[in-house]
Amino acid sequence: MLAGVSSEYYTRLEQGRERRPSEQVLEALARVFDLDAEAVDHLFELTRPRPRRRTSGQISPNLLRLMAGWDHLPALILNDQMDLLAQNPPAAALHEGLLEPLGNVIRMTFLNPASRDFYVDWEREARSNAAHLRTVAGGDPQDPRLLALIEELLDGSEDFRRLWTRYEVGMKVPGTIRIRHRRVGELTLHFEALAVRSAPGQYLVLGQAEPGASEHAVAGLRNGRAGGRETSRAASFPVG
């Protein structure tokens, strides 16, 4: 009634029997459900998916050299699905024993038990990752790699199944993350993600330690790492 559509039509929408509602109907539903901007975008994406360019795992050699020169902060390259494509030594030291080459941040969060100690606020990170994956899946629902990842998580993690059924959406926004490293203890990092213009779907993620104890902890990780000028390639072939 509030959206101005019949209950029969709304039922067809919910059951997927009506897949091309008008913009007016979508806007009315968004208003009635008081959806935020990201949820509105997701709603329109579900009904009018746009073709997406497949993300390539090829990393610009210039970008790799640039990352190799940053020995004072963690830097890594991720794609939309949060596959690890490349990382520099500080980032590898930060995730040692957790995120393997060609690994996936969301898989690590839900399927690696050590992640619960690694993330001080594990529930917040897990909820954010599930919402991110839901958003990405809405824009590319037939991607076989994405479907396989979701199926793997549903099979292997009760927590993922719980969060997945919340149907929350929202692209993961870099921010402040508190972690507990097995060698240097707790530290706080502020992350930012920059889109790689030469490779759509890739993001350069940079972490900066909070001044003080966290800064010293990251320095300790850096000093304990051999060969600190080499950038670790996590992938050199297409992954998307």
N, C-alpha and C positions, 0 to 999 in steps of 0.2 A: 504493500500500500504506500509506504513512504517513498519507494523508488518509482512508483507509477507504472509497475508492470504486474501482470497477472501472476497468481501463484503457479499456474500451469507452466507459464513461460519461464519463471524463475526455477522451477523444478527441472525443466529441460536444461537450463544453464548448469545447474549443480551436477546433473548426471552426465554432462558432456554431449547431450543430444542436440544442443544448439551451440554452434561454435563461432558464429559470426554476429554477435550482438552489435548494435550501433554504438557510436561514441556517446550518444545521449544516454543510453542505458548504462554503459560503463561508468560514465560520470555520475549518474544518479546513484548507482550502487556504491561507488567510492565515497560519495557524500553521506549516504545512510550508514555505512560501516565506519565512517570517520577514519579512513585510511590515510597514512602519512604519505609523503611524496614518493618514497621508494616503493611502497606497497602499490600505489597507483600505477607507477611505471611497470611494475611486475604484472599487474592485472591486464594492462594493455598489451604487454609482451606475450602473455599467454594466448591472447586472442588474435594477435597480429604479429607472429614471430618474424623477425627479419633474418635473411640469410647472413651467416657469420663466416668470416674468413677463418680458416683453420689456423691455429697458432703453430708457428714453426719453432722447433727447438734450436734452430741455428742462431747463435749469438754473434753479434758484431765483434770482430777481433779488436777494434778500437775500444769498444765498451769493456771487453775483458782486460785490456791493458790498463784502462782507467781504473777498474776495480782492483787490479793488482797493486796499484800505487796507493790505495787506501789501506794502510796497515794499522790505522788507529781506530777504525770503526768497522763493524760487521756490514757486509754488503752481499746481497743475493738477488738472483733474478727468478721470478716466479711467473707462471702463466695464470689464466683465469681460474683454472681448476686447482691452483696452488701446488702444481708440480714444481719441484726444484730443478731449475735448468742450469744454474751456475752459482758459485759462491766463492768468496775470497777466504783466506786462512782465518781471520778473526771470526767470520760466520761459521766456518767449519768447527772451530774450537768451541764456539758457543753451543753448537748442537751435537757435539761429539757423543757417539753412542746412541743418538736418537734419530737423526734425519740422515738416511743413507743417500748416496748419489742416486739420482733418478727417483728419489723418494717424493712423498706428497705430504704436505703439512697437515692436511685434514686427516689422512690415514694415520699419521704419527700421533695426532691428538687422541684419536679414539681407539686405536689398536695397539699402541705401544704403552704398556703399563707404566713405564718410567716417566711418561709425559705428565702424570698426575703429581709427581714430585717436582718436575721441571717447572710447570706453571703454578705459581703461588695461588692464583685464582683460576683453577682449571675449569670450573663450571662456566665462568664468563667466556673464556676462550672457546670452549666446546660449543656453547650456544651461538656464539658469533660465527664459528666455522660452519655449523649446520645451516644457519640462515644464509650464509654466503653461497653454500652449495645449492640450496633450494633456489636462490635467485639465478645462478648460472644455469641450472637445469631448466628453468622456465624459458630461457632464451634459446636453448639448443637441446630440445627434449629427445632428439634422435641420435645424439652423439654416442657411439658405442662405448668409447672409453669412459665417458661420464656415467653412463648407465651401469657399466661394470664396477666403477668405483662405488656408486651408491649401493649396488647390490652387495658388494663386499662389506661395506660398513653396516648395512642392515643385518647381514648374517652374523657379523662378528662382534657387534657392540650393542648391548642393551641400552646404554646411554644414548647412542646415536638414534636408535629406534624411538626412544622417548622424546628426544628433541626434534626428530624429523616429523613426528606427528603433530607438533605444535604449528607447523606450516608458517613459521616466521620467515621473513625475507629481509635482505639487507646485505649489500656488498660489504665485505670486511674492510673497515676503515682503520688504517694504521693509527696507532696511538701509543699509550704508555703500557708496557707489559712488565710485570714483575716475575722474575724467574729465580729458580734455586738451582745453581750449578753445583755439580758434585765435587768440584775441586776448589771453587772460590766462594761458595755460599750464595746468599741472596744478593741480587742486583736488580736495578731498575733501568730499563731502556726505553727510549722514545723513538718510535719508528715512523718513517715516512715512505710513501710509495710514489714513484714517478713513472708515468707511462713511457714506454720506449717507442718513440715515433716511427723508427725504422722497422719495427716489428710489432704490429698491432696485436694486442692480447698478452704482451709481455710487460712486466713491471720490475723496475729496479727498486729494491727495498733497502733502505739505509737505516741503521740503528745507531743512536747516540746515547752513551751512558749518562746517567744523571750525575752531576758534579759531586765529588766526595767519594764515599765508599764504593759506589758502583763503578766510578771512573777508574779507581785503583784496581778493582776486580778485573775489569776488562783489560787493563794494562798487564795484569798478571797472566791472563790467558794468552795475550799476545806474546809476552816474553817467554812463555813456556812452549811456544810453537816453533818447530824447526822449519826452515825454508819459507819464511814468512813473506816472501815477495811473489810467490806463485799463486795464480788464481786457479782454483779447483773447478774444472769443467764437469758439471753433473750430466751433461748431455751434449752430443755433437750431431744429432740427427733429429728429424721431425718427430714430435711427440704428440701432435694434436690433429 
